[in-house]
Amino acid sequence: MISSLRLQNFRLYKDESFEFEPGVNIVVGPNTAGKTTLLEAITVLATGSSYKARDGALIRHGAPWARADGFFKGGNRTVKIVSQGELTIKDFVVAERPYKRLSLERSVPIVLFEPEQLQLLSRGPEQRREYFDDLLEHSVSGYGVIRRHYKRVLAQRNALLKRGPGSSAKQLFAWNLRLSELGGKIAVARAGLVDNINTNLSRSYSQIAGKRVLVEARYESQFGPGNYSTRLLAKLEASSELDLLRGFTAYGPHREDIVFYLAGRPLSQSASRGETRSLLLALKLYELALIEGSRGQKPIFLLDDVFSELDSARRRALVRHLKNQQTIITTTDADAVLEYFAGEHNLVPLSKSV
């Protein structure tokens, strides 16, 4: 939970402070008033990084540094971002102790729902892989390290492949072995997450959509989670010559997908806009429960202008799940949100563009 936020040279803010309540907080203002920046700053303080941009883009134009201070349950948090030529340096202070990076244990759990995610289910597999890997990283200790190591090893193998057929088979085997080990851990974690999601997804979706529908996620793996590492290693070895000609690695978790099916048909091929929104909302409610269960504390729920994307029935379905949950909602239209919360909210007005 966050109770206050101060932004200095952060995006368009020069020096502004904001107060939040434990329940529903509604941030109201016109476009370019800095509503999304509040959510972005909370995300950086809570998790260590922005969901929108690189660190350097967070510094106010013409300023040498940016700073955000927040008071969370458990103590103050500060992040300072300093531009030094082509380098950007980011430092954190959590409960008066300095850190260069926030591990899962030092982070504050959050769940973000923003308009770009409405394309998650219909875009290419890369966006879905990123979403599910982010979810695992925020709920499973150590997954972030495995994920970063896999990306690093994949980059090293691809660099070797780009040298062409003259590369040493012995060199390639070392990267094949490490990539298959890490890839197996990723595949098993993803498969477990998909199985977990499917235990409640149909029920949640049906409650939101107002009708009973079978919904399921399928991890479309190249090998399946059983003996994944062994099978991936064999495939990497067998396809080494072809990979050398292509110049990239064609097999592994980075080439796989998580696909959703609605009444037995792929969502991306048949779903209406309303069905897609219902499914994404069901996923976000699952995300809230997963992170609370794995972290032992309720996440902060950040909703960036999503009420304008939902009809009244889906708004009511969302509101029913916000009791006893700190929620920060941004909107340009106060009336579209306030009617669903009666007097149980804290209004944070942004009266002008910054």
SULBEL-V320622 format. One record per helix or strand of 2 or more residues. SS is the DSSP state (H for helix, E for strand). FROM is the first residue (numbers start at 1). TO is the last residue. If there is no record, write none. Layout:
BEGIN
SS_FROM_TO + SS_FROM_TO
END
This chain:
BEGIN
E_2_10 + E_13_19 + E_24_29 + H_35_47 + H_55_58 + E_65_72 + E_75_84 + E_87_94 + E_97_99 + H_104_106 + E_110_114 + H_115_119 + H_125_139 + H_143_161 + H_169_198 + H_201_209 + E_215_220 + H_228_238 + H_240_246 + H_253_255 + E_257_262 + E_265_266 + H_267_270 + H_273_295 + E_300_304 + H_307_309 + H_312_319 + E_327_331 + H_334_338 + E_346_350
END
